Amino acid sequence: MELNARGHTGGRAVLLVLLAASTLGVMGGAVIVPVLELIRGDLGVSGTLGGFILTAHGLAIAVSSPMFGRAIDRWGVRRPMIGGLVVYALGGGAGLVATSYPVLIVSRLVFGVGAAAVFTGTTVAMLAFYRGAERDRVMGWRSTATSVGGLVWPLLGGVLGGLTWHATFAVYLVGLPLALLAVWSLPDTPKRPQDAQAAGVAGMLRRRPTLLGWYGLWIVIAVQMYVLAIFLPQRLAQIGIRAPVLVSLYAVVGAAITTSLVGLVYSRLRARLSYAALLRTALTTSLAGFLIYATVTQPVVLLLAPALFGIGNGILFPVATVLVDQAAGAEYRSRAASLSGTAIFAGQFLSPLLFGPLIEATSTTTGFLVAGAVSAILLAVVLARRIGAEAEIDATADHAGLQQEAEVGGSRDTT
């Protein structure tokens, strides 16, 4: 199936598959957090070993993502994406019958391989099937879908966990009906030229060195976000906020709601603001959020922080995804998208290793201030280097090309 002049197939089923699949990435560890203590008690493992149940899939994603970028280059997005959904479902759902810790860890690693295929496949497909203003709209919807999934799937996992911790893993089986829907509806992307395939990751980075900067940004962002996920409950406890429902309000619900709302209006923001302006806005809100978490002790005022992080995430993720694609070009799209997954999940894996010792030696306040300082440095670099300006030129040219295609198509219709 070929793309039309607007850059996509026009099928609602395709968009449904891609948006639904975009919610699966956040399911990795969040779904089983409510039953983690039950799993540890039943399997008799320590807190550290229990933590690997949450993080093992992230390591698998980081390692295997480049493999799927190469596979999509060779075969197109359809087969890797469908296969990834099946592996995702079977690897994740294996927890339904796992009765030992080693088996569960192996299943989590298999699950991570499937998740890598799904993450890379959805990213490549959205970038390939949509262009111009429609791409902005779909990227915003993707942010909304991801944040909603981050609320709905863990809630469902918690409900099922009330039966038995094994039942929680049934949530991952949603990959199977999505795979069937993809078989019916998902078109393929063009195979990449042989020279692009042969270049490999090192060759791509030599030809597109700007990508190194974007991957560095992804790693830093992922590290910072996991600082919140891991250490925010400690900070909240220090100021007297210990009730799980209140912790979830600050840690998840507030940011997710704001991210969802920003995703719905992202295309309008993009129509009015340049990529550079959006990057500045996202990094500024991140800086402000870390400063509030580090210094404010008044609970109501503290609610501003998750709202600010939600705004930043709702803007940053679609912007960075598109700018990576702009820097890579269509010939390296799959490989570049796959390395984004590697950078993101490597950052998540590194976060407790980098900030854990710092916070243990000092305090959560110091940790959040350091994270805020990192945001300030990133903001200064974006301002000094005018990052995003070149991509704006490319986007303008792409928009002009779309208009020309539409005009040519219209003239053909009239003749």
Buried (B, 14 or more C-beta within 10 A) or exposed (E): EEBEBBBBBEBEEBBBBBBBBBBBBBBBBBBBBBBBEBBBEBBEBEEEEBBBBBBBBBBBBBBBBBBBBBBBBBEBBBBBBBBBBBBBBBBBBBBBEBEEBEBBBBBBBBBBBBBBBBBBBBBBBBBBBBBBBBBBBBBBBBBBBBBBBBBBBBBBBBEBBEEEBBBBBBBBBBBBEBBBBBEEBBBBBEBBEEEBBEBEBEBBBEBBEBBEBBBEBBBBBBBBBBBBBBBBBEBBEEEEBEEEEBBBBBBBBBBBBBBBBBBBEBBEBBEEBBBBBBBBBBBBBBBBBBBBBBEBEEBEEBBBBBBBBBBBBBBBBBBBBBBBBBBBBBBBBBBBBBBBBBBBBBBBBBBBEBBBEBBEEEBBBBBBBBBBEBBBEBBEEBEEEEBBEBBBEBBEEBEEBBEEBEEEEEEEEEE
